[in-house]
Amino acid sequence: MKYIKILYGIIFALLVYFTTYKSNIAEYFDYKFFDIGSTLVSNNAKQIDSSVIVVDIDEKSLRYLGQWPWSRLILAKLMENILSAKPTNIGMDIIFPERDKTSLIEISRFFKNYYSQEIKISGTNKQMYDNDKVFADAIKNAQVTMPVYMTNKISKKCYIPTKNRYKPQKIDTIYTSAYMLCNLDILQKNSSNIGFINAQEDKDGILRRVPAFIKYKNYYIPSFALANLMNIDNIKVSNNLISILGHDFKTDKNSNILLNFYDKQSYQHISAVDILSNNFDKKRLLGKFVLIGTTAVGLHDRYVATSGDIIPGIYVHATIIDNILHDSTIYQPKYLKSLNYIIAFFLSLALLILVYKKFYMSFILLFLGPTILYLILGIFLLKRHIYISIGSFLIPYFIFFLFVNIIFIFFYYKEKKIFLERLTNAHFETIDSMSLIAETRDAETGAHIIRTKEYMKSLADYLHEKNLYKNKLTKNYRNLIYRATPLHDIGKVGIPDAILKKPDKLDKDEYEIMKEHSEIGKNIIENAMKNDENNQFLQIAYNIAYYHHERWDGTGYPCGIKKTEIPLEARMMALADVYDALISKRCYKLSFGFKESEEIIIKGKGTHFDPTLVEAFIALKYKFREIATSIQ
């Protein structure tokens, strides 16, 4: 049986881990752990001196120069002014797949095609006829890196610059593209290098990683940010280890670069209109990587960063360049997710063993210890730009711990319930035995105890069914009345035998002594209540023992209270006790018949007994007879 339980535990653990893995819940929370950890680390880090300047086609520029697209003569002038500041590299984060319709040559062609009219342009340098040619010359002169967009939708054939016509020695990537959206041939042929601007959010809509390469036919196209660096230095790639400009960094197994976003203040930008008007400090661009892009609403792609900030795509490329040049890219070891699952699984088996052996404190410590250790280790290594995928350990481990606790609580509750039921039954049986001792001293058998219990039960159930005292007579309260009934004459243990067992009718003095059993019974139960004042069972027993000789009209004893001043259970006990005394033979009297006894009870309505209870008795008299005859 022991080994069967262990086998069930192993199967249960396997089921939990398999379900967790298939549901991707661990992956989802792993993303959140990474976001929180990377945000904490970046907030605690010093603000970096960015190697990137963004020349921003922003709202200010659009207000000054008009809505997009601008003439490419303006862009050529923008590039010329940037180049005069001697940056390290220029990258253009805008794709130009179509010709500039504002070119003189394009305007001339338009009138010829649609109006069959030749437009003669004189007094203008022929080199300025074609804006795209002017822009292409500026791109060539500045050795600009141009963007492309990888797609599986059919598009035109694209020119591949010389620097892109290489194959990395060894790199793993799952990303492939059949086509690409590229720039005009004249622009792309004059570019120094191209890089893709694709960025794919994770399943929860947060951008955390960008591929280093995407395979296109026989080529490996780098990301736009990496292409800008390759414009300056040759790249070396081997087994997902990339070296460039004296910096080494690792990608994950799919060639993804895990991003480490900086504080917003780290990103530097200059408005494009300030560059065009030469209203800027050229020293700011000296030796920098300049990325020309836009943050204007409606003109750029937007991403949600790990910090929760919404950033434009141009800042994603800036982040990658700075990550590489500041050696702050984050590396996620290849096999760590699987290893975390394995470690968590075997620790879960250890948890099962501890809970099976009822080592509960060790069980808690074994859960808390590795959990806290992983969190501390995760933050420690993240500061060193390594992410150990703590979600793939903590989430399945926590879910398993949670399920084990739920199952444990269920079985513990079940066992405790059984234990309490047995303990309660033992208590009630002890009480019944004590009550029997008191009754047998009165020359009566234990049948009186059993009969009065059943009378009380029948009365209580009937009243509840008829909605009389329904709020008071709950199932639990009725059960307690049934259990407390045997204690009604517990006080008789303090009455001398000479009086208690006297075969004749008691005289006045003896009767006064006999009446003291109510007070004695109260004192006995009251003493028990000292350590448990709120015990409902003892309170009911107290009421029954002390007040069951009170009368509805106030002529009873020991307190002389009347009507509803008398507790309900005591009023019920008064009727049940008198009825059983009437039908029972005692040493000093013969028994009355059922009919005669019933007439006496009915006659006591409103004087001795609660009228409502008498009405209930009338309805139950045959039930009372059945109880009396069956229990002798």
C-alpha positions as CSV (number, residue, x, y, z in Angstrom):
1,M,0.0,0.0,0.0
2,K,2.9,2.3,0.8
3,Y,4.4,1.9,-2.6
4,I,1.1,2.4,-4.3
5,K,0.7,5.8,-2.7
6,I,4.3,6.7,-3.8
7,L,3.5,5.6,-7.4
8,Y,0.3,7.7,-7.3
9,G,2.3,10.6,-6.1
10,I,4.8,10.3,-9.0
11,I,2.0,10.0,-11.6
12,F,0.3,13.0,-10.1
13,A,3.6,15.0,-10.3
14,L,4.1,14.0,-13.9
15,L,0.5,15.1,-14.7
16,V,1.0,18.5,-13.1
17,Y,4.3,19.1,-14.8
18,F,3.1,17.9,-18.2
19,T,-0.1,20.1,-18.0
20,T,1.9,23.1,-16.8
21,Y,4.3,22.7,-19.7
22,K,1.6,22.2,-22.4
23,S,-0.5,25.1,-21.1
24,N,2.4,27.6,-21.5
25,I,1.5,29.1,-18.1
26,A,5.1,28.8,-16.9
27,E,6.3,30.6,-20.0
28,Y,3.7,33.4,-19.4
29,F,4.9,34.0,-15.8
30,D,8.5,33.6,-16.9
31,Y,7.9,36.6,-19.1
32,K,6.6,38.5,-16.1
33,F,9.5,37.6,-13.9
34,F,11.8,38.8,-16.6
35,D,10.0,42.1,-16.9
36,I,10.0,42.8,-13.2
37,G,13.6,41.7,-12.8
38,S,14.9,43.6,-15.7
39,T,13.0,46.7,-14.7
40,L,14.4,46.5,-11.2
41,V,17.9,46.1,-12.5
42,S,17.6,48.9,-15.0
43,N,16.1,51.2,-12.4
44,N,19.0,50.5,-10.1
45,A,21.6,50.9,-12.8
46,K,23.3,54.2,-13.6
47,Q,22.0,56.1,-16.7
48,I,24.3,55.1,-19.6
49,D,26.0,57.5,-22.0
50,S,24.3,56.4,-25.2
51,S,26.3,55.7,-28.3
52,V,23.2,56.5,-30.4
53,I,21.6,59.7,-31.5
54,V,18.1,59.6,-33.0
55,V,17.5,62.3,-35.6
56,D,13.8,62.5,-35.2
57,I,11.2,63.3,-37.8
58,D,8.9,64.5,-35.0
59,E,5.8,66.5,-34.7
60,K,7.9,69.7,-34.6
61,S,9.5,68.8,-37.9
62,L,6.2,68.0,-39.5
63,R,4.7,71.3,-38.4
64,Y,7.6,73.2,-40.0
65,L,8.1,71.2,-43.2
66,G,4.6,69.8,-43.8
67,Q,3.2,66.3,-43.6
68,W,5.1,63.2,-44.6
69,P,6.4,62.2,-47.2
70,W,8.9,64.9,-47.7
71,S,10.8,65.5,-50.9
72,R,13.9,63.4,-51.0
73,L,15.9,66.6,-51.7
74,I,15.1,67.5,-48.1
75,L,16.2,64.1,-46.9
76,A,19.4,64.4,-48.9
77,K,20.1,67.8,-47.3
78,L,19.3,66.2,-43.9
79,M,21.9,63.5,-44.5
80,E,24.5,66.0,-45.8
81,N,24.1,68.1,-42.6
82,I,24.4,65.0,-40.4
83,L,27.5,63.8,-42.2
84,S,29.2,67.2,-41.7
85,A,29.1,66.5,-37.9
86,K,31.3,63.4,-38.5
87,P,29.2,60.6,-36.9
88,T,30.5,57.0,-36.9
89,N,27.6,55.7,-38.9
90,I,24.2,56.8,-40.3
91,G,21.2,54.5,-40.5
92,M,17.9,55.3,-42.1
93,D,15.0,53.6,-40.4
94,I,12.5,54.4,-43.2
95,I,11.8,52.2,-46.3
96,F,11.4,54.0,-49.7
97,P,9.8,51.4,-52.0
98,E,8.4,53.9,-54.5
99,R,9.8,56.9,-56.5
100,D,9.5,60.4,-55.2
101,K,6.5,61.9,-56.9
102,T,7.8,65.5,-56.3
103,S,10.8,64.9,-58.7
104,L,10.7,67.1,-61.8
105,I,11.2,64.1,-63.9
106,E,8.2,62.4,-62.2
107,I,6.1,65.5,-62.7
108,S,7.1,65.7,-66.4
109,R,6.2,62.0,-66.8
110,F,2.9,62.5,-65.2
111,F,1.8,65.3,-67.6
112,K,3.0,63.3,-70.6
113,N,1.2,60.1,-69.5
114,Y,-2.1,61.7,-68.5
115,Y,-2.3,64.9,-70.5
116,S,0.0,64.1,-73.5
117,Q,1.9,67.3,-72.8
118,E,5.7,67.8,-72.7
119,I,6.9,70.0,-70.0
120,K,10.1,71.8,-70.6
121,I,12.2,72.7,-67.5
122,S,14.9,75.3,-68.0
123,G,17.3,77.1,-65.7
124,T,17.6,74.0,-63.4
125,N,20.6,71.8,-62.9
126,K,19.8,68.5,-64.6
127,Q,21.2,66.7,-61.6
128,M,18.3,68.0,-59.6
129,Y,15.7,66.6,-62.1
130,D,15.6,63.3,-60.2
131,N,15.2,63.6,-56.5
132,D,15.8,59.8,-56.0
133,K,19.1,60.2,-57.8
134,V,20.1,63.1,-55.5
135,F,19.0,61.1,-52.4
136,A,20.9,58.0,-53.7
137,D,24.1,60.0,-54.1
138,A,23.7,61.3,-50.5
139,I,23.2,57.7,-49.3
140,K,26.3,56.5,-51.1
141,N,28.4,59.4,-49.9
142,A,27.4,58.9,-46.3
143,Q,27.7,55.1,-46.4
144,V,24.2,54.8,-45.0
145,T,22.6,51.5,-43.7
146,M,19.1,51.1,-45.2
147,P,16.2,49.1,-43.8
148,V,14.2,46.2,-45.3
149,Y,11.2,44.4,-44.0
150,M,11.2,40.5,-44.2
151,T,7.9,39.1,-45.4
152,N,6.3,36.0,-46.8
153,K,4.1,38.0,-49.1
154,I,5.2,38.2,-52.7
155,S,7.2,41.4,-53.4
156,K,9.7,42.5,-56.1
157,K,13.2,41.2,-56.4
158,C,15.6,43.1,-54.1
159,Y,19.2,44.0,-54.5
160,I,21.6,42.6,-51.9
161,P,24.5,44.9,-51.0
162,T,28.0,43.4,-51.0
163,K,28.4,43.4,-47.2
164,N,25.2,41.3,-46.9
165,R,26.5,38.6,-49.3
166,Y,28.1,36.4,-46.7
167,K,27.2,33.4,-44.7
168,P,28.0,33.3,-41.0
169,Q,30.1,30.3,-40.1
170,K,27.7,28.8,-37.5
171,I,24.5,30.2,-36.4
172,D,21.1,28.7,-35.4
173,T,18.0,30.5,-36.4
174,I,14.4,29.4,-36.9
175,Y,13.5,32.6,-38.8
176,T,13.3,32.5,-42.6
177,S,11.7,34.8,-45.1
178,A,10.7,34.1,-48.7
179,Y,10.6,37.8,-49.7
180,M,11.5,41.2,-48.5
181,L,10.0,44.7,-48.8
182,C,12.9,46.8,-49.9
183,N,13.9,50.2,-51.1
184,L,14.1,51.4,-54.7
185,D,17.0,49.7,-56.5
186,I,18.8,53.0,-56.9
187,L,18.7,53.6,-53.2
188,Q,19.5,50.1,-52.1
189,K,22.4,49.8,-54.5
190,N,23.9,52.9,-53.1
191,S,23.5,51.8,-49.5
192,S,26.4,50.4,-47.7
193,N,24.4,47.7,-45.9
194,I,20.8,46.6,-45.2
195,G,19.2,45.3,-42.1
196,F,15.6,44.1,-41.3
197,I,13.4,46.2,-39.1
198,N,11.0,43.4,-38.1
199,A,10.3,43.0,-34.4
200,Q,7.9,40.4,-33.1
201,E,6.3,40.7,-29.6
202,D,5.9,37.7,-27.4
203,K,2.5,36.1,-26.9
204,D,1.5,38.6,-24.2
205,G,2.2,41.6,-26.5
206,I,5.5,42.7,-24.9
207,L,8.6,43.1,-27.0
208,R,11.6,41.4,-25.3
209,R,13.7,40.0,-28.1
210,V,14.7,40.6,-31.7
211,P,16.4,38.1,-34.0
212,A,20.0,38.8,-34.9
213,F,19.5,37.2,-38.4
214,I,16.8,36.1,-40.7
215,K,17.6,33.7,-43.5
216,Y,16.6,35.0,-46.9
217,K,17.3,32.6,-49.8
218,N,21.1,31.9,-49.5
219,Y,21.8,34.9,-47.3
220,Y,21.5,35.8,-43.7
221,I,20.1,39.3,-43.3
222,P,21.1,41.0,-40.0
223,S,18.8,43.1,-37.9
224,F,18.9,46.8,-38.7
225,A,20.8,47.6,-35.5
226,L,23.4,44.9,-36.1
227,A,23.7,46.0,-39.8
228,N,24.7,49.5,-38.5
229,L,27.5,48.0,-36.5
230,M,28.6,45.8,-39.4
231,N,29.0,48.9,-41.4
232,I,32.0,49.7,-39.2
233,D,33.5,46.3,-38.5
234,N,33.5,42.8,-39.7
235,I,31.3,40.4,-37.7
236,K,32.2,37.0,-36.4
237,V,29.6,34.4,-35.7
238,S,30.1,31.0,-34.2
239,N,27.6,28.9,-32.3
240,N,25.4,31.9,-31.5
241,L,28.4,33.8,-30.2
242,I,28.7,37.1,-32.0
243,S,31.8,39.3,-32.0
244,I,31.9,42.8,-33.4
245,L,33.8,46.0,-32.5
246,G,35.6,44.2,-29.7
247,H,32.4,43.2,-28.0
248,D,31.1,39.6,-27.6
249,F,27.5,38.7,-26.9
250,K,25.4,35.6,-27.1
251,T,22.0,35.0,-28.6
252,D,19.6,32.3,-27.6
253,K,19.1,29.1,-29.5
254,N,17.0,30.9,-32.1
255,S,19.5,33.7,-32.6
256,N,17.3,36.1,-30.6
257,I,19.0,39.1,-28.8
258,L,17.2,39.5,-25.5
259,L,16.8,43.2,-24.9
260,N,17.8,45.2,-21.9
261,F,15.8,48.4,-22.1
262,Y,17.3,51.5,-20.4
263,D,15.7,54.4,-18.6
264,K,14.0,56.8,-21.0
265,Q,16.5,59.5,-20.2
266,S,19.2,57.4,-21.8
267,Y,17.8,57.9,-25.3
268,Q,19.1,61.0,-27.0
269,H,17.4,62.6,-30.0
270,I,17.5,65.8,-32.1
271,S,14.6,67.1,-34.1
272,A,15.2,66.8,-37.9
273,V,14.2,70.4,-38.4
274,D,17.0,71.5,-36.1
275,I,19.5,69.5,-38.2
276,L,18.1,71.0,-41.5
277,S,18.4,74.5,-40.1
278,N,21.8,73.8,-38.6
279,N,20.5,74.7,-35.2
280,F,22.3,72.0,-33.3
281,D,25.6,71.3,-31.6
282,K,27.7,69.2,-34.0
283,K,29.7,67.8,-31.1
284,R,26.6,65.8,-30.1
285,L,26.8,63.7,-33.3
286,L,30.6,63.4,-33.4
287,G,31.5,59.7,-33.2
288,K,27.9,58.6,-32.6
289,F,25.7,56.1,-34.4
290,V,23.0,58.3,-35.9
291,L,19.6,56.7,-36.7
292,I,17.2,58.7,-38.7
293,G,13.6,57.7,-37.8
294,T,10.3,59.1,-36.6
295,T,8.4,59.3,-33.3
296,A,5.6,61.3,-34.9
297,V,2.1,59.8,-34.2
298,G,0.9,57.6,-37.1
299,L,4.3,57.4,-38.8
300,H,6.1,54.8,-36.6
301,D,5.6,51.4,-35.3
302,R,5.0,51.2,-31.5
303,Y,6.0,48.5,-29.0
304,V,5.4,47.9,-25.4
305,A,8.7,47.5,-23.5
306,T,9.3,45.3,-20.5
307,S,9.0,48.4,-18.3
308,G,5.4,48.9,-19.6
309,D,6.5,52.0,-21.6
310,I,5.3,52.4,-25.2
311,I,8.3,53.1,-27.4
312,P,8.8,53.8,-31.1
313,G,10.6,51.2,-33.2
314,I,13.6,53.5,-33.7
315,Y,14.3,53.2,-29.9
316,V,14.4,49.4,-30.2
317,H,17.3,49.7,-32.7
318,A,19.0,52.2,-30.5
319,T,18.6,49.8,-27.5
320,I,20.2,46.9,-29.4
321,I,23.2,49.0,-30.5
322,D,23.7,50.3,-26.9
323,N,23.2,46.9,-25.4
324,I,26.1,45.5,-27.6
325,L,28.4,48.5,-27.2
326,H,27.9,48.6,-23.4
327,D,28.1,44.8,-23.0
328,S,24.6,44.7,-21.5
329,T,22.7,42.3,-23.8
330,I,21.0,39.6,-21.7
331,Y,21.8,36.0,-22.3
332,Q,19.3,33.2,-21.7
333,P,21.2,29.9,-21.5
334,K,20.0,27.4,-24.1
335,Y,19.0,24.4,-22.0
336,L,18.2,26.1,-18.7
337,K,14.4,25.9,-19.1
338,S,14.4,22.1,-19.4
339,L,16.9,21.9,-16.5
340,N,14.7,24.0,-14.3
341,Y,11.7,21.7,-15.0
342,I,13.8,18.7,-14.1
343,I,15.1,20.2,-10.9
344,A,11.6,21.4,-9.9
345,F,10.2,17.9,-10.6
346,F,12.6,16.1,-8.4
347,L,12.2,18.6,-5.6
348,S,8.4,18.1,-6.0
349,L,9.0,14.4,-5.4
350,A,10.9,15.2,-2.3
351,L,7.9,17.4,-1.1
352,L,5.7,14.4,-1.6
353,I,7.9,12.2,0.6
354,L,8.0,14.8,3.3
355,V,4.2,15.3,3.4
356,Y,3.7,11.5,3.3
357,K,6.0,11.1,6.3
358,K,4.2,14.1,7.9
359,F,7.4,16.2,8.2
360,Y,5.4,19.4,7.7
361,M,8.0,21.9,8.8
362,S,10.5,20.3,6.5
363,F,7.9,20.4,3.7
364,I,7.4,24.1,4.1
365,L,11.2,24.8,4.3
366,L,11.9,22.7,1.2
367,F,9.4,24.8,-0.7
368,L,10.5,28.2,0.6
369,G,14.3,27.5,0.5
370,P,14.6,26.8,-3.3
371,T,12.0,29.5,-4.1
372,I,13.8,32.3,-2.3
373,L,17.2,31.0,-3.5
374,Y,16.0,31.1,-7.2
375,L,14.6,34.6,-6.8
376,I,17.8,35.9,-5.3
377,L,20.0,34.0,-7.8
378,G,17.8,35.3,-10.6
379,I,18.2,39.0,-9.7
380,F,21.9,38.4,-9.0
381,L,22.6,36.9,-12.4
382,L,20.3,39.4,-14.2
383,K,22.5,42.2,-12.9
384,R,25.3,40.3,-14.7
385,H,23.1,40.1,-17.9
386,I,22.2,36.4,-17.5
387,Y,18.5,35.3,-17.3
388,I,18.0,31.8,-15.8
389,S,14.3,31.5,-16.7
390,I,13.2,31.4,-13.1
391,G,9.6,31.1,-14.2
392,S,10.2,27.6,-15.6
393,F,11.3,26.5,-12.1
394,L,9.0,28.6,-9.8
395,I,5.7,28.2,-11.6
396,P,5.5,24.4,-11.9
397,Y,7.0,24.1,-8.4
398,F,4.5,26.5,-6.9
399,I,1.5,24.9,-8.7
400,F,2.6,21.5,-7.5
401,F,3.1,22.8,-4.0
402,L,-0.4,24.4,-4.1
403,F,-2.1,21.3,-5.3
404,V,-0.3,19.2,-2.7
405,N,-1.5,21.6,0.0
406,I,-5.1,21.5,-1.3
407,I,-5.1,17.7,-1.3
408,F,-3.4,17.7,2.1
409,I,-6.0,20.1,3.5
410,F,-8.8,18.0,2.1
411,F,-7.5,14.8,3.7
412,Y,-6.5,16.6,6.9
413,Y,-10.0,18.0,7.2
414,K,-11.5,14.6,6.5
415,E,-9.3,12.9,9.1
416,K,-9.9,15.7,11.6
417,K,-13.6,15.5,11.1
418,I,-13.5,11.7,11.7
419,F,-11.4,12.3,14.8
420,L,-13.7,15.0,16.2
421,E,-16.7,12.9,15.5
422,R,-15.2,10.0,17.4
423,L,-14.1,12.4,20.2
424,T,-17.5,14.0,20.4
425,N,-19.2,10.6,20.5
426,A,-16.8,9.5,23.3
427,H,-17.7,12.7,25.2
428,F,-21.4,12.2,24.8
429,E,-21.1,8.5,25.8
430,T,-19.3,9.6,28.9
431,I,-22.0,12.1,29.7
432,D,-24.7,9.5,29.1
433,S,-22.8,7.2,31.5
434,M,-22.6,9.9,34.1
435,S,-26.3,10.6,33.7
436,L,-27.1,6.9,34.0
437,I,-25.3,6.9,37.4
438,A,-27.5,9.7,38.6
439,E,-30.7,8.0,37.3
440,T,-29.9,4.6,38.7
441,R,-29.5,6.1,42.1
442,D,-33.1,7.1,41.7
443,A,-34.2,3.4,41.4
444,E,-34.8,4.1,37.7
445,T,-33.3,2.3,34.7
446,G,-31.3,4.0,31.9
447,A,-34.5,3.7,29.8
448,H,-35.7,7.0,31.1
449,I,-32.7,8.8,29.7
450,I,-33.1,7.2,26.3
451,R,-36.9,7.9,26.2
452,T,-36.6,11.5,27.1
453,K,-33.9,12.0,24.5
454,E,-36.2,10.7,21.8
455,Y,-39.2,12.8,23.1
456,M,-37.0,15.9,22.9
457,K,-35.8,15.0,19.4
458,S,-39.4,14.4,18.2
459,L,-40.5,17.7,19.6
460,A,-37.6,19.7,18.2
461,D,-37.9,18.2,14.7
462,Y,-41.7,18.9,14.7
463,L,-41.3,22.5,15.8
464,H,-38.6,23.0,13.1
465,E,-40.8,21.5,10.4
466,K,-43.7,23.7,11.3
467,N,-41.5,26.8,11.2
468,L,-41.8,27.3,15.0
469,Y,-38.6,28.6,16.5
470,K,-37.0,27.7,13.2
471,N,-34.1,30.2,13.5
472,K,-33.2,28.8,16.9
473,L,-33.8,25.1,16.3
474,T,-31.1,24.6,13.6
475,K,-29.9,21.1,12.9
476,N,-26.9,21.6,15.1
477,Y,-29.0,23.1,18.0
478,R,-31.5,20.2,17.8
479,N,-28.6,17.7,18.0
480,L,-27.1,19.4,21.0
481,I,-30.5,19.4,22.8
482,Y,-30.7,15.6,22.1
483,R,-27.2,15.2,23.5
484,A,-27.8,17.4,26.6
485,T,-31.1,15.9,27.6
486,P,-29.5,13.1,29.8
487,L,-28.0,15.8,32.1
488,H,-31.4,17.1,33.2
489,D,-31.2,15.3,36.6
490,I,-27.4,15.2,37.0
491,G,-28.0,17.2,40.2
492,K,-29.5,14.1,41.9
493,V,-26.0,12.9,42.6
494,G,-26.0,15.4,45.5
495,I,-29.3,14.2,47.0
496,P,-29.0,11.8,50.0
497,D,-30.1,8.2,49.2
498,A,-32.6,8.3,52.1
499,I,-34.6,10.9,50.2
500,L,-33.7,9.8,46.6
501,K,-34.7,6.2,47.2
502,K,-37.5,6.7,49.7
503,P,-40.4,4.2,48.7
504,D,-43.0,6.6,50.1
505,K,-44.1,10.1,49.1
506,L,-41.7,12.7,50.3
507,D,-42.8,15.1,53.1
508,K,-42.5,18.8,52.9
509,D,-38.9,19.1,54.2
510,E,-37.7,16.1,52.1
511,Y,-39.3,17.6,49.0
512,E,-37.5,20.9,49.6
513,I,-34.2,19.0,49.7
514,M,-35.2,17.1,46.5
515,K,-35.8,20.4,44.8
516,E,-32.2,21.3,45.4
517,H,-31.1,18.9,42.6
518,S,-31.8,21.6,40.0
519,E,-29.4,24.0,41.8
520,I,-26.8,21.2,42.3
521,G,-27.1,20.3,38.6
522,K,-26.6,24.0,37.6
523,N,-23.5,24.2,39.8
524,I,-22.0,21.0,38.3
525,I,-22.4,22.3,34.7
526,E,-21.5,25.8,35.6
527,N,-18.2,24.6,37.0
528,A,-17.5,22.9,33.7
529,M,-18.2,26.1,31.9
530,K,-15.5,28.1,33.7
531,N,-13.0,27.1,31.0
532,D,-15.4,27.2,28.1
533,E,-18.0,29.9,28.6
534,N,-19.1,29.9,25.0
535,N,-19.7,26.2,24.7
536,Q,-23.2,25.9,23.3
537,F,-23.6,22.3,24.4
538,L,-22.9,23.2,28.1
539,Q,-25.2,26.3,27.9
540,I,-28.1,24.1,26.7
541,A,-27.3,21.5,29.4
542,Y,-27.2,24.3,32.0
543,N,-30.6,25.5,30.9
544,I,-32.2,22.1,30.9
545,A,-30.7,21.0,34.3
546,Y,-31.5,24.3,36.1
547,Y,-34.9,25.3,34.6
548,H,-36.7,22.1,33.6
549,H,-38.9,22.4,36.8
550,E,-40.1,25.9,36.0
551,R,-43.7,26.3,35.0
552,W,-45.3,28.4,32.2
553,D,-47.4,30.4,34.8
554,G,-44.4,31.1,37.1
555,T,-45.2,28.7,39.9
556,G,-42.2,26.4,39.3
557,Y,-38.8,26.2,40.9
558,P,-36.0,27.1,41.6
559,C,-36.4,30.7,40.1
560,G,-40.1,31.1,39.6
561,I,-39.7,32.5,36.1
562,K,-42.5,32.2,33.6
563,K,-43.5,32.0,29.9
564,T,-40.6,32.8,27.5
565,E,-38.3,33.7,30.3
566,I,-37.8,30.0,30.6
567,P,-35.4,28.8,27.9
568,L,-37.0,26.8,25.1
569,E,-35.1,23.6,25.8
570,A,-36.1,23.7,29.5
571,R,-39.8,24.1,28.5
572,M,-39.4,21.1,26.2
573,M,-37.7,19.1,28.9
574,A,-40.4,19.9,31.4
575,L,-43.0,18.3,29.2
576,A,-40.9,15.3,28.2
577,D,-39.9,14.7,31.8
578,V,-43.4,14.9,33.2
579,Y,-44.8,12.7,30.5
580,D,-42.2,10.0,31.1
581,A,-42.8,10.2,34.8
582,L,-46.5,9.8,34.3
583,I,-46.2,6.6,32.2
584,S,-43.5,5.1,34.3
585,K,-43.8,3.0,37.5
586,R,-41.9,4.5,40.4
587,C,-41.3,3.1,43.9
588,Y,-43.8,5.5,45.3
589,K,-46.5,5.2,42.5
590,L,-48.0,3.1,39.8
591,S,-47.8,4.2,36.1
592,F,-50.6,6.0,34.4
593,G,-52.0,4.9,31.1
594,F,-51.2,6.7,27.9
595,K,-54.6,8.3,27.6
596,E,-54.7,9.5,31.2
597,S,-51.1,10.8,30.9
598,E,-52.0,12.7,27.7
599,E,-55.0,14.3,29.4
600,I,-52.8,15.5,32.3
601,I,-50.3,17.1,29.8
602,I,-53.1,18.7,27.9
603,K,-54.8,20.0,31.1
604,G,-51.4,21.6,32.0
605,K,-51.5,23.8,28.8
606,G,-50.9,27.4,29.8
607,T,-50.3,26.6,33.4
608,H,-47.6,24.0,33.7
609,F,-46.6,23.8,30.0
610,D,-45.9,26.1,27.0
611,P,-49.2,26.1,25.0
612,T,-47.3,25.8,21.7
613,L,-45.5,22.7,23.0
614,V,-48.7,21.1,24.2
615,E,-50.2,21.6,20.7
616,A,-47.0,19.9,19.3
617,F,-47.5,17.1,21.8
618,I,-51.1,16.5,20.7
619,A,-49.8,16.1,17.2
620,L,-47.0,13.8,18.4
621,K,-48.9,11.8,21.1
622,Y,-48.8,8.5,19.1
623,K,-45.2,9.0,18.4
624,F,-44.6,9.5,22.1
625,R,-46.5,6.2,22.7
626,E,-44.4,4.4,20.2
627,I,-41.2,5.6,21.9
628,A,-42.5,4.7,25.4
629,T,-43.5,1.1,24.3
630,S,-40.3,0.4,22.3
631,I,-37.9,1.6,25.0
632,Q,-38.3,-0.3,28.3
